[in-house]
Amino acid sequence: MDRIALFDLDGTLLDSAPDLHAALDRLMAGQGRPGFTREEVWRMIGDGVAVLVQRACAARGLESTPMLVAEFLADYEAHAAEETRPFPGIPEALAALKAAGWRLAVCTNKPEKAARIVLGELGLAALLDDIGGGDSFPVRKPHPGHPLALLKRMGAEPGRAVLIGDHQNDTRAAKAAGIAPVFAAWGYGPPEMAEGAPVASAPGDLAGLLEGVLPG
């Protein structure tokens, strides 16, 4: 049976913080509030758009509303690939895994439409077998039902899958689902979020590490 590599998106495949940061600053400016530092934005990323906006609003003394979330999302989708880029080595790592027979998919808490927009713009969508967003299924990471639903859609088994991500949401979802976790140390999450999972220091380490985690 095929081996599946599920990837988180923001902070794992893509350095998307610049465009998320810019969209948050535009949202705050519209509310008469100051923007953020990049470090503040890194700490807000990982739980989907609604939580991102909620955290940003809370930091600036605002109430998060569905209207503000919708405003942010529409603006972000229009600018999602302006400064966002794959982390160095990611396109090569994905190509190497695909050549080695892995099936590849994205499992992200970002809304599926936004994920597809940015992956398409950056030319990575063609390497992927599927994309599961935070609104694709009834639950999202760290709930194990998120990666499990994506694997079911792909006709795959959790015992033949690895989930690579830079956040505890990824390692916890993987462990609870019976999927092998791998922590992406180049991303936004601090090292302690690995929570005992094998650590990939750089994208170039993935092919060898994944062979050790889930041999053919």
LUMKE-747691 format. One record per residue: x, y negated, z negated of N, C-alpha, C, O in turn; residue in three letters. Coordinates in pm, whole numbers, plus 50000, padded with zeros to 5 digits. Last residue first. Layout:
<node <X, Y, Z>, <X, Y, Z>, <X, Y, Z>, <X, Y, Z>, "ALA"> ...
//
This chain:
<node <50970, 49843, 49643>, <50889, 49898, 49752>, <50857, 50044, 49733>, <50789, 50104, 49816>, "GLY"> <node <50941, 49714, 49307>, <51014, 49782, 49415>, <50919, 49836, 49522>, <50804, 49869, 49494>, "PRO"> <node <50894, 49454, 49145>, <50797, 49542, 49212>, <50865, 49607, 49331>, <50850, 49561, 49445>, "LEU"> <node <51125, 49345, 49032>, <51000, 49345, 48955>, <50900, 49446, 49013>, <50830, 49514, 48938>, "VAL"> <node <51317, 49370, 49231>, <51340, 49432, 49102>, <51213, 49445, 49020>, <51195, 49542, 48947>, "GLY"> <node <51201, 49222, 49432>, <51232, 49363, 49459>, <51254, 49438, 49329>, <51216, 49554, 49315>, "GLU"> <node <51199, 48973, 49309>, <51072, 49042, 49330>, <51092, 49189, 49364>, <51008, 49273, 49328>, "LEU"> <node <51475, 48910, 49318>, <51405, 48926, 49189>, <51277, 49006, 49207>, <51249, 49096, 49129>, "LEU"> <node <51529, 48886, 49595>, <51594, 48988, 49513>, <51523, 49016, 49383>, <51510, 49131, 49342>, "GLY"> <node <51349, 48676, 49661>, <51346, 48803, 49733>, <51410, 48913, 49649>, <51353, 49021, 49633>, "ALA"> <node <51413, 48454, 49483>, <51286, 48527, 49478>, <51292, 48665, 49542>, <51244, 48762, 49484>, "LEU"> <node <51629, 48291, 49493>, <51639, 48410, 49408>, <51519, 48502, 49420>, <51522, 48616, 49373>, "ASP"> <node <51562, 48068, 49639>, <51647, 48168, 49703>, <51664, 48295, 49623>, <51707, 48397, 49676>, "GLY"> <node <51426, 47907, 49453>, <51351, 47986, 49551>, <51433, 48094, 49619>, <51381, 48200, 49654>, "PRO"> <node <51581, 47959, 49128>, <51568, 47885, 49253>, <51491, 47970, 49352>, <51490, 48092, 49340>, "ALA"> <node <51543, 48119, 48904>, <51605, 47987, 48888>, <51587, 47899, 49010>, <51579, 47777, 48996>, "SER"> <node <51286, 48304, 48788>, <51357, 48274, 48911>, <51412, 48133, 48900>, <51335, 48037, 48886>, "ALA"> <node <51248, 48515, 48513>, <51264, 48378, 48558>, <51342, 48372, 48688>, <51451, 48429, 48699>, "VAL"> <node <51000, 48731, 48374>, <51124, 48715, 48450>, <51129, 48575, 48510>, <51027, 48522, 48553>, "PRO"> <node <50834, 48609, 48074>, <50830, 48658, 48212>, <50968, 48648, 48277>, <51047, 48562, 48237>, "ALA"> <node <50840, 48486, 47826>, <50895, 48621, 47840>, <50892, 48678, 47980>, <50944, 48788, 48002>, "GLY"> <node <50725, 48233, 47874>, <50665, 48326, 47778>, <50710, 48470, 47801>, <50629, 48563, 47798>, "GLU"> <node <50759, 48014, 48037>, <50783, 48146, 48094>, <50725, 48256, 48005>, <50680, 48359, 48055>, "ALA"> <node <50736, 47785, 47890>, <50614, 47834, 47952>, <50634, 47969, 48022>, <50536, 48033, 48061>, "MET"> <node <50990, 47709, 47814>, <50915, 47793, 47721>, <50785, 47846, 47781>, <50728, 47942, 47729>, "GLU"> <node <51079, 47534, 48018>, <51121, 47675, 48017>, <51039, 47765, 47926>, <51020, 47883, 47955>, "PRO"> <node <50801, 47330, 48140>, <50921, 47350, 48060>, <50953, 47499, 48047>, <50864, 47582, 48063>, "PRO"> <node <50687, 47293, 48481>, <50668, 47346, 48346>, <50798, 47360, 48271>, <50899, 47398, 48331>, "GLY"> <node <50747, 47219, 48740>, <50717, 47114, 48644>, <50709, 47164, 48500>, <50722, 47085, 48406>, "TYR"> <node <51013, 47428, 48879>, <50889, 47352, 48883>, <50872, 47254, 48769>, <50970, 47211, 48709>, "GLY"> <node <51220, 47603, 48873>, <51244, 47475, 48942>, <51123, 47382, 48937>, <51130, 47269, 48984>, "TRP"> <node <51143, 47842, 48765>, <51211, 47749, 48677>, <51236, 47613, 48741>, <51270, 47517, 48671>, "ALA"> <node <50870, 48024, 48780>, <50946, 47940, 48872>, <51013, 47827, 48794>, <50948, 47728, 48760>, "ALA"> <node <50831, 48349, 48655>, <50829, 48205, 48625>, <50922, 48131, 48719>, <51037, 48169, 48736>, "PHE"> <node <50617, 48611, 48733>, <50750, 48556, 48754>, <50740, 48405, 48735>, <50652, 48340, 48792>, "VAL"> <node <50424, 48895, 48627>, <50448, 48751, 48632>, <50594, 48720, 48663>, <50684, 48794, 48623>, "PRO"> <node <50228, 49148, 48773>, <50362, 49113, 48726>, <50383, 48962, 48737>, <50363, 48905, 48844>, "ALA"> <node <49901, 49193, 48647>, <49985, 49152, 48759>, <50122, 49113, 48703>, <50130, 49052, 48596>, "ILE"> <node <49701, 49228, 48464>, <49782, 49344, 48499>, <49868, 49321, 48622>, <49905, 49415, 48692>, "GLY"> <node <49573, 49003, 48383>, <49516, 49073, 48498>, <49592, 49199, 48534>, <49552, 49271, 48626>, "ALA"> <node <49726, 48900, 48181>, <49591, 48945, 48147>, <49528, 49026, 48259>, <49439, 49108, 48234>, "ALA"> <node <49954, 48826, 48328>, <49963, 48931, 48226>, <49825, 48988, 48193>, <49808, 49109, 48180>, "LYS"> <node <49847, 48620, 48496>, <49907, 48742, 48551>, <49905, 48855, 48448>, <49861, 48965, 48478>, "ALA"> <node <49763, 48427, 48313>, <49665, 48488, 48404>, <49719, 48620, 48459>, <49646, 48719, 48467>, "ALA"> <node <50011, 48365, 48195>, <49903, 48423, 48114>, <49797, 48490, 48201>, <49748, 48597, 48167>, "ARG"> <node <50159, 48260, 48406>, <50208, 48379, 48337>, <50097, 48445, 48256>, <50089, 48568, 48250>, "THR"> <node <49988, 48042, 48479>, <50023, 48148, 48574>, <50068, 48274, 48502>, <50020, 48383, 48533>, "ASP"> <node <49971, 47882, 48255>, <49847, 47931, 48315>, <49874, 48047, 48410>, <49794, 48140, 48420>, "ASN"> <node <50232, 47804, 48217>, <50181, 47914, 48135>, <50046, 47965, 48186>, <50011, 48081, 48161>, "GLN"> <node <50387, 47747, 48538>, <50304, 47704, 48425>, <50258, 47825, 48346>, <50248, 47935, 48400>, "HIS"> <node <50489, 47806, 48783>, <50573, 47725, 48694>, <50502, 47686, 48566>, <50550, 47599, 48492>, "ASP"> <node <50471, 48139, 48934>, <50423, 48006, 48901>, <50511, 47937, 48799>, <50597, 47999, 48736>, "GLY"> <node <50375, 48426, 49102>, <50487, 48336, 49077>, <50433, 48197, 49047>, <50356, 48142, 49127>, "ILE"> <node <50267, 48745, 49056>, <50220, 48606, 49055>, <50335, 48516, 49011>, <50387, 48528, 48900>, "LEU"> <node <50251, 49042, 49247>, <50331, 48956, 49160>, <50273, 48816, 49169>, <50234, 48772, 49277>, "VAL"> <node <50095, 49365, 49290>, <50103, 49220, 49308>, <50196, 49155, 49206>, <50216, 49206, 49096>, "ALA"> <node <50005, 49616, 49254>, <50094, 49595, 49368>, <50116, 49447, 49393>, <50152, 49407, 49504>, "ARG"> <node <49824, 49612, 49052>, <49948, 49682, 49027>, <50049, 49670, 49139>, <50165, 49708, 49124>, "GLY"> <node <49599, 49492, 49169>, <49686, 49414, 49080>, <49820, 49480, 49054>, <49920, 49411, 49035>, "PRO"> <node <49550, 49558, 49521>, <49544, 49603, 49382>, <49638, 49521, 49294>, <49747, 49483, 49339>, "GLU"> <node <49346, 49415, 49787>, <49472, 49452, 49724>, <49451, 49488, 49578>, <49349, 49454, 49518>, "ALA"> <node <49171, 49277, 49954>, <49174, 49423, 49958>, <49298, 49480, 49893>, <49349, 49583, 49938>, "GLY"> <node <49142, 49010, 49927>, <49248, 49055, 50018>, <49253, 49207, 50031>, <49332, 49259, 50110>, "MET"> <node <48949, 48998, 49734>, <48918, 48943, 49866>, <49018, 48990, 49971>, <48985, 49006, 50088>, "ARG"> <node <49104, 49097, 49524>, <48990, 49175, 49573>, <48951, 49129, 49712>, <48923, 49211, 49800>, "LYS"> <node <49282, 48883, 49488>, <49332, 49014, 49531>, <49220, 49100, 49587>, <49239, 49170, 49687>, "LEU"> <node <49097, 48690, 49400>, <49173, 48669, 49523>, <49227, 48801, 49577>, <49219, 48828, 49697>, "LEU"> <node <49012, 48805, 49162>, <48915, 48781, 49268>, <48984, 48760, 49402>, <48936, 48806, 49506>, "ALA"> <node <49255, 48802, 49019>, <49191, 48930, 49052>, <49088, 48914, 49164>, <49078, 49001, 49251>, "LEU"> <node <49314, 48529, 48983>, <49396, 48610, 49073>, <49332, 48743, 49111>, <49352, 48792, 49222>, "PRO"> <node <49064, 48485, 48819>, <49103, 48406, 48936>, <49195, 48485, 49029>, <49159, 48508, 49144>, "HIS"> <node <49043, 48648, 48599>, <48948, 48668, 48709>, <48983, 48590, 48834>, <48938, 48624, 48943>, "GLY"> <node <49212, 48563, 48403>, <49262, 48665, 48495>, <49169, 48690, 48614>, <49210, 48745, 48716>, "PRO"> <node <49241, 48218, 48345>, <49150, 48334, 48343>, <49200, 48436, 48444>, <49227, 48402, 48559>, "HIS"> <node <49395, 47983, 48347>, <49459, 48110, 48312>, <49366, 48231, 48304>, <49409, 48337, 48259>, "PRO"> <node <49269, 47998, 48683>, <49378, 48025, 48588>, <49369, 47932, 48466>, <49337, 47814, 48482>, "LYS"> <node <48905, 48005, 48695>, <49037, 47968, 48746>, <49142, 47997, 48640>, <49110, 48017, 48523>, "ARG"> <node <48588, 48138, 48811>, <48685, 48104, 48708>, <48817, 48065, 48775>, <48838, 48089, 48893>, "VAL"> <node <48435, 48183, 49043>, <48370, 48126, 48924>, <48467, 48082, 48815>, <48431, 47998, 48733>, "PRO"> <node <48636, 48059, 49322>, <48575, 48166, 49245>, <48514, 48106, 49118>, <48539, 47989, 49088>, "PHE"> <node <48730, 47826, 49431>, <48698, 47937, 49522>, <48619, 48048, 49454>, <48546, 48123, 49518>, "SER"> <node <48828, 47616, 49291>, <48683, 47619, 49310>, <48640, 47733, 49402>, <48525, 47735, 49447>, "ASP"> <node <49099, 47646, 49296>, <49034, 47643, 49166>, <48883, 47644, 49172>, <48816, 47670, 49072>, "GLY"> <node <49158, 47869, 49580>, <49165, 47746, 49503>, <49093, 47756, 49371>, <49034, 47859, 49337>, "GLY"> <node <49348, 48085, 49765>, <49240, 48080, 49666>, <49256, 47957, 49578>, <49357, 47944, 49509>, "GLY"> <node <49429, 48182, 50078>, <49445, 48069, 49985>, <49324, 48067, 49893>, <49211, 48050, 49938>, "ILE"> <node <49613, 48433, 50262>, <49491, 48379, 50201>, <49529, 48264, 50109>, <49644, 48249, 50069>, "ASP"> <node <49849, 48479, 50394>, <49735, 48564, 50427>, <49605, 48510, 50370>, <49497, 48538, 50424>, "ASP"> <node <50080, 48238, 50526>, <49995, 48289, 50419>, <49882, 48375, 50471>, <49825, 48349, 50577>, "LEU"> <node <50216, 48110, 50721>, <50287, 48219, 50652>, <50199, 48293, 50552>, <50237, 48397, 50499>, "LEU"> <node <50054, 47904, 50801>, <50072, 48016, 50894>, <50143, 48134, 50830>, <50133, 48247, 50879>, "ALA"> <node <50080, 47711, 50604>, <49959, 47793, 50607>, <49976, 47916, 50695>, <49917, 48021, 50666>, "ALA"> <node <50297, 47545, 50626>, <50314, 47667, 50549>, <50194, 47762, 50560>, <50206, 47880, 50529>, "LEU"> <node <50288, 47290, 50741>, <50326, 47404, 50823>, <50346, 47535, 50749>, <50407, 47627, 50803>, "GLY"> <node <50190, 47073, 50614>, <50332, 47102, 50594>, <50379, 47227, 50668>, <50495, 47265, 50658>, "LEU"> <node <49920, 47077, 50677>, <50001, 46962, 50719>, <50151, 46993, 50712>, <50228, 46944, 50794>, "GLU"> <node <49843, 47314, 50546>, <49837, 47302, 50691>, <49925, 47191, 50743>, <49996, 47208, 50842>, "GLY"> <node <49879, 47242, 50283>, <49956, 47354, 50336>, <49955, 47354, 50489>, <50055, 47389, 50552>, "LEU"> <node <49693, 47030, 50261>, <49836, 47003, 50244>, <49921, 47117, 50299>, <50026, 47091, 50358>, "VAL"> <node <49446, 47163, 50320>, <49489, 47042, 50392>, <49640, 47027, 50383>, <49708, 47012, 50484>, "ILE"> <node <49432, 47369, 50133>, <49442, 47402, 50276>, <49490, 47282, 50358>, <49566, 47297, 50453>, "ARG"> <node <49407, 47218, 49898>, <49521, 47308, 49917>, <49541, 47340, 50064>, <49654, 47339, 50114>, "ALA"> <node <49163, 47089, 49942>, <49284, 47009, 49929>, <49408, 47094, 49950>, <49504, 47050, 50014>, "ALA"> <node <48995, 47318, 49945>, <49004, 47230, 50062>, <49132, 47147, 50058>, <49203, 47137, 50158>, "LYS"> <node <49028, 47429, 49684>, <49074, 47501, 49803>, <49089, 47410, 49925>, <49185, 47423, 50000>, "GLU"> <node <49163, 47229, 49418>, <49050, 47268, 49504>, <49099, 47328, 49637>, <49198, 47283, 49693>, "PRO"> <node <49418, 47385, 49218>, <49379, 47274, 49306>, <49257, 47318, 49389>, <49250, 47435, 49428>, "LYS"> <node <49494, 47617, 49103>, <49379, 47550, 49042>, <49338, 47425, 49120>, <49235, 47365, 49090>, "ASN"> <node <49583, 47882, 49330>, <49603, 47751, 49271>, <49477, 47699, 49206>, <49366, 47732, 49248>, "THR"> <node <49745, 48106, 49494>, <49644, 48111, 49388>, <49664, 47984, 49305>, <49752, 47980, 49218>, "CYS"> <node <49827, 48203, 49819>, <49833, 48097, 49718>, <49716, 48113, 49623>, <49601, 48131, 49666>, "VAL"> <node <50006, 48489, 49946>, <49884, 48410, 49926>, <49910, 48305, 49820>, <50003, 48317, 49740>, "ALA"> <node <50151, 48737, 50155>, <50165, 48616, 50075>, <50032, 48543, 50064>, <49955, 48537, 50160>, "LEU"> <node <50285, 49062, 50168>, <50174, 48974, 50204>, <50175, 48858, 50106>, <50198, 48877, 49986>, "ARG"> <node <50614, 49173, 50255>, <50520, 49123, 50155>, <50406, 49049, 50223>, <50427, 48981, 50323>, "TRP"> <node <50806, 49249, 50439>, <50680, 49324, 50433>, <50581, 49280, 50327>, <50477, 49342, 50310>, "GLY"> <node <51023, 49096, 50484>, <51045, 49218, 50406>, <50916, 49297, 50384>, <50917, 49401, 50318>, "ALA"> <node <50916, 48877, 50607>, <50995, 48968, 50689>, <51021, 49100, 50618>, <51039, 49203, 50683>, "ALA"> <node <50806, 48758, 50380>, <50717, 48808, 50486>, <50790, 48907, 50575>, <50734, 49010, 50615>, "LYS"> <node <51040, 48687, 50246>, <50946, 48782, 50186>, <50854, 48842, 50291>, <50827, 48962, 50291>, "LEU"> <node <51146, 48502, 50429>, <51221, 48623, 50394>, <51130, 48729, 50333>, <51142, 48847, 50364>, "ALA"> <node <50951, 48302, 50430>, <50980, 48374, 50554>, <51054, 48505, 50526>, <51028, 48606, 50590>, "ALA"> <node <50973, 48214, 50165>, <50848, 48274, 50212>, <50872, 48356, 50338>, <50820, 48467, 50352>, "LEU"> <node <51235, 48113, 50170>, <51200, 48222, 50079>, <51072, 48291, 50123>, <51063, 48414, 50119>, "ALA"> <node <51214, 47906, 50358>, <51302, 48018, 50386>, <51268, 48138, 50298>, <51272, 48252, 50344>, "GLU"> <node <51036, 47731, 50224>, <51000, 47790, 50355>, <51084, 47913, 50389>, <51033, 48012, 50441>, "PRO"> <node <51196, 47684, 49978>, <51067, 47753, 49977>, <51030, 47809, 50116>, <50995, 47926, 50124>, "ILE"> <node <51427, 47530, 49995>, <51440, 47674, 49997>, <51310, 47751, 50002>, <51311, 47872, 50027>, "GLY"> <node <51302, 47259, 49807>, <51410, 47310, 49892>, <51423, 47462, 49880>, <51430, 47517, 49770>, "PRO"> <node <50944, 47257, 49796>, <51071, 47253, 49726>, <51180, 47310, 49817>, <51152, 47400, 49896>, "PHE"> <node <50761, 47087, 50052>, <50801, 47212, 49987>, <50929, 47190, 49909>, <51015, 47112, 49951>, "PRO"> <node <50627, 46762, 49964>, <50714, 46847, 50047>, <50734, 46981, 49976>, <50725, 46988, 49854>, "ARG"> <node <50441, 46462, 49970>, <50453, 46600, 49923>, <50538, 46682, 50019>, <50521, 46672, 50141>, "THR"> <node <50389, 46223, 50086>, <50520, 46239, 50024>, <50543, 46380, 49971>, <50655, 46414, 49933>, "GLU"> <node <50154, 46289, 50233>, <50238, 46176, 50271>, <50379, 46189, 50214>, <50478, 46169, 50286>, "GLU"> <node <49956, 46475, 50195>, <50085, 46522, 50248>, <50176, 46408, 50289>, <50267, 46427, 50369>, "ALA"> <node <49725, 46352, 50097>, <49784, 46464, 50023>, <49920, 46508, 50072>, <49994, 46572, 49997>, "ALA"> <node <49553, 46146, 50154>, <49696, 46114, 50147>, <49779, 46230, 50092>, <49891, 46209, 50045>, "HIS"> <node <49296, 46236, 50144>, <49333, 46152, 50259>, <49483, 46124, 50265>, <49534, 46083, 50369>, "ALA"> <node <49287, 46362, 49899>, <49282, 46444, 50020>, <49324, 46365, 50144>, <49382, 46421, 50237>, "GLU"> <node <49284, 46133, 49729>, <49400, 46223, 49733>, <49402, 46306, 49860>, <49506, 46320, 49924>, "TYR"> <node <49030, 46025, 49778>, <49150, 45947, 49808>, <49271, 46037, 49820>, <49353, 46021, 49911>, "ASP"> <node <48869, 46236, 49690>, <48856, 46187, 49827>, <48980, 46108, 49869>, <49029, 46123, 49981>, "ALA"> <node <48954, 46257, 49422>, <48973, 46368, 49514>, <48965, 46322, 49660>, <49046, 46364, 49743>, "LEU"> <node <48882, 46008, 49305>, <49021, 46051, 49310>, <49043, 46156, 49418>, <49137, 46147, 49497>, "PHE"> <node <48604, 46023, 49338>, <48680, 45913, 49399>, <48827, 45951, 49412>, <48888, 45929, 49516>, "GLU"> <node <48542, 46246, 49181>, <48514, 46248, 49324>, <48593, 46141, 49399>, <48641, 46164, 49509>, "ALA"> <node <48621, 46145, 48931>, <48685, 46266, 48984>, <48665, 46273, 49135>, <48759, 46302, 49209>, "VAL"> <node <48445, 45931, 48906>, <48588, 45905, 48913>, <48664, 46026, 48968>, <48759, 46010, 49044>, "LEU"> <node <48202, 46073, 48896>, <48226, 45975, 49003>, <48374, 45946, 49017>, <48425, 45937, 49129>, "MET"> <node <48221, 46224, 48662>, <48221, 46293, 48791>, <48247, 46197, 48907>, <48307, 46237, 49007>, "PRO"> <node <48454, 46048, 48445>, <48319, 46075, 48494>, <48328, 46153, 48625>, <48431, 46150, 48693>, "THR"> <node <48637, 45977, 48156>, <48635, 46046, 48285>, <48491, 46079, 48323>, <48416, 46131, 48241>, "SER"> <node <48678, 45669, 48009>, <48598, 45791, 48008>, <48602, 45852, 48148>, <48572, 45784, 48246>, "GLU"> <node <49000, 45539, 47913>, <48883, 45542, 47998>, <48806, 45672, 47977>, <48862, 45772, 47932>, "LEU"> <node <49255, 45505, 47802>, <49138, 45458, 47730>, <49012, 45451, 47812>, <48926, 45367, 47787>, "GLY"> <node <49461, 45624, 47934>, <49441, 45480, 47958>, <49311, 45428, 47898>, <49262, 45322, 47936>, "ARG"> <node <49455, 45888, 47874>, <49580, 45816, 47847>, <49566, 45665, 47864>, <49648, 45588, 47814>, "ALA"> <node <49206, 45958, 47971>, <49227, 45956, 47826>, <49352, 45877, 47790>, <49355, 45807, 47689>, "ALA"> <node <49260, 45952, 48246>, <49167, 45856, 48187>, <49188, 45844, 48037>, <49189, 45734, 47982>, "CYS"> <node <49437, 46168, 48268>, <49479, 46034, 48308>, <49390, 45928, 48244>, <49438, 45826, 48194>, "ALA"> <node <49275, 46380, 48183>, <49396, 46347, 48108>, <49444, 46205, 48140>, <49486, 46131, 48051>, "ARG"> <node <49078, 46372, 48385>, <49041, 46357, 48243>, <49162, 46315, 48160>, <49152, 46226, 48076>, "GLN"> <node <49229, 46425, 48611>, <49165, 46294, 48597>, <49125, 46269, 48452>, <49138, 46157, 48403>, "VAL"> <node <49303, 46692, 48544>, <49403, 46590, 48575>, <49346, 46450, 48555>, <49408, 46366, 48489>, "LEU"> <node <49056, 46815, 48523>, <49136, 46800, 48402>, <49246, 46696, 48423>, <49278, 46621, 48332>, "VAL"> <node <48975, 46800, 48794>, <48891, 46741, 48689>, <48971, 46718, 48561>, <48956, 46614, 48497>, "ALA"> <node <49184, 46941, 48932>, <49161, 46798, 48951>, <49082, 46736, 48837>, <49118, 46628, 48789>, "VAL"> <node <49390, 47178, 48741>, <49288, 47136, 48837>, <49261, 46987, 48832>, <49308, 46916, 48744>, "GLY"> <node <49598, 47215, 48567>, <49466, 47268, 48529>, <49354, 47222, 48622>, <49237, 47226, 48584>, "ASP"> <node <49836, 47099, 48652>, <49832, 47242, 48626>, <49696, 47300, 48597>, <49679, 47422, 48602>, "GLY"> <node <49966, 46786, 48528>, <49939, 46878, 48639>, <49926, 47021, 48588>, <49996, 47062, 48495>, "ILE"> <node <50054, 46627, 48322>, <49910, 46635, 48346>, <49872, 46743, 48447>, <49757, 46786, 48451>, "MET"> <node <50327, 46622, 48325>, <50262, 46687, 48210>, <50112, 46703, 48229>, <50049, 46783, 48160>, "ARG"> <node <50378, 46475, 48558>, <50417, 46617, 48551>, <50342, 46688, 48440>, <50298, 46802, 48457>, "TRP"> <node <50293, 46221, 48472>, <50214, 46295, 48572>, <50249, 46443, 48570>, <50161, 46528, 48578>, "VAL"> <node <50496, 46147, 48297>, <50359, 46159, 48248>, <50274, 46243, 48344>, <50193, 46325, 48301>, "GLU"> <node <50711, 46139, 48477>, <50711, 46239, 48369>, <50571, 46257, 48311>, <50531, 46369, 48280>, "GLU"> <node <50648, 45917, 48632>, <50644, 46050, 48693>, <50640, 46160, 48588>, <50573, 46261, 48606>, "ARG"> <node <50424, 45693, 48458>, <50558, 45738, 48496>, <50545, 45876, 48558>, <50445, 45945, 48539>, "THR"> <node <50129, 45524, 48587>, <50199, 45622, 48504>, <50344, 45637, 48547>, <50383, 45598, 48658>, "PHE"> <node <49952, 45205, 48580>, <49981, 45339, 48630>, <50065, 45420, 48533>, <50071, 45391, 48413>, "GLY"> <node <49699, 45019, 48396>, <49833, 45041, 48451>, <49851, 45185, 48497>, <49776, 45275, 48458>, "PRO"> <node <49364, 44934, 48506>, <49456, 44996, 48411>, <49592, 45015, 48476>, <49601, 45026, 48598>, "ARG"> <node <49144, 44867, 48661>, <49214, 44762, 48587>, <49310, 44815, 48483>, <49335, 44749, 48382>, "GLY"> <node <49046, 45060, 48818>, <48980, 45044, 48688>, <49049, 44939, 48601>, <49018, 44923, 48483>, "GLN"> <node <49216, 45061, 49029>, <49076, 45028, 49055>, <48995, 45007, 48928>, <48890, 44944, 48930>, "GLY"> <node <49441, 45157, 48902>, <49439, 45017, 48946>, <49297, 44971, 48972>, <49260, 44857, 48942>, "ALA"> <node <49370, 45426, 48871>, <49383, 45340, 48753>, <49378, 45192, 48790>, <49317, 45112, 48720>, "MET"> <node <49378, 45507, 49140>, <49254, 45520, 49061>, <49258, 45428, 48940>, <49160, 45359, 48912>, "LEU"> <node <49645, 45461, 49201>, <49541, 45385, 49273>, <49408, 45391, 49197>, <49334, 45293, 49192>, "ARG"> <node <49764, 45646, 49028>, <49791, 45503, 49009>, <49687, 45418, 49081>, <49644, 45314, 49028>, "ASP"> <node <49669, 45883, 49141>, <49630, 45847, 49005>, <49652, 45699, 48979>, <49569, 45633, 48917>, "LEU"> <node <49800, 45870, 49388>, <49653, 45868, 49384>, <49603, 45833, 49244>, <49505, 45760, 49231>, "ALA"> <node <50068, 45885, 49308>, <50020, 45767, 49380>, <49868, 45757, 49374>, <49814, 45648, 49357>, "ALA"> <node <50069, 46141, 49187>, <50104, 46022, 49111>, <50047, 45897, 49178>, <49986, 45813, 49112>, "HIS"> <node <50015, 46303, 49406>, <49922, 46303, 49293>, <49943, 46177, 49209>, <49847, 46114, 49164>, "LEU"> <node <50245, 46246, 49556>, <50114, 46206, 49608>, <50007, 46209, 49500>, <49916, 46126, 49501>, "ASP"> <node <50455, 46340, 49380>, <50453, 46204, 49434>, <50316, 46160, 49483>, <50274, 46047, 49455>, "PRO"> <node <50389, 46616, 49315>, <50373, 46509, 49216>, <50373, 46369, 49277>, <50297, 46284, 49230>, "ALA"> <node <50440, 46825, 49478>, <50323, 46743, 49512>, <50305, 46626, 49417>, <50214, 46545, 49435>, "SER"> <node <50642, 47025, 49585>, <50663, 46910, 49497>, <50557, 46807, 49535>, <50582, 46716, 49613>, "ASP"> <node <50517, 47357, 49621>, <50523, 47218, 49665>, <50558, 47122, 49552>, <50511, 47136, 49439>, "LEU"> <node <50534, 47605, 49497>, <50566, 47593, 49639>, <50596, 47449, 49677>, <50687, 47421, 49755>, "LEU"> <node <50532, 47483, 49227>, <50591, 47612, 49262>, <50632, 47615, 49409>, <50750, 47625, 49441>, "THR"> <node <50410, 47242, 49196>, <50518, 47273, 49105>, <50585, 47406, 49131>, <50683, 47440, 49066>, "GLY"> <node <50114, 47363, 49322>, <50179, 47242, 49271>, <50286, 47278, 49169>, <50256, 47339, 49066>, "ASP"> <node <50070, 47666, 49351>, <50100, 47568, 49455>, <50179, 47449, 49400>, <50298, 47436, 49428>, "LEU"> <node <50151, 48013, 49283>, <50094, 47884, 49244>, <50137, 47781, 49348>, <50230, 47806, 49425>, "ASP"> <node <50131, 48296, 49490>, <50206, 48178, 49448>, <50113, 48069, 49396>, <50011, 48038, 49457>, "PHE"> <node <50157, 48643, 49507>, <50067, 48529, 49486>, <50149, 48413, 49432>, <50227, 48429, 49338>, "LEU"> <node <50252, 48890, 49708>, <50312, 48783, 49628>, <50214, 48667, 49625>, <50190, 48601, 49726>, "ALA"> <node <50189, 49233, 49731>, <50134, 49098, 49744>, <50210, 49003, 49653>, <50230, 49032, 49535>, "ILE"> <node <50258, 49520, 49928>, <50289, 49439, 49809>, <50245, 49296, 49836>, <50261, 49243, 49946>, "ARG"> <node <50041, 49770, 50065>, <50117, 49646, 50074>, <50144, 49586, 49937>, <50065, 49599, 49844>, "ASP"> <node <50085, 50121, 50000>, <50000, 50000, 50000>, <50088, 49875, 50000>, <50196, 49875, 49942>, "MET"> 
//
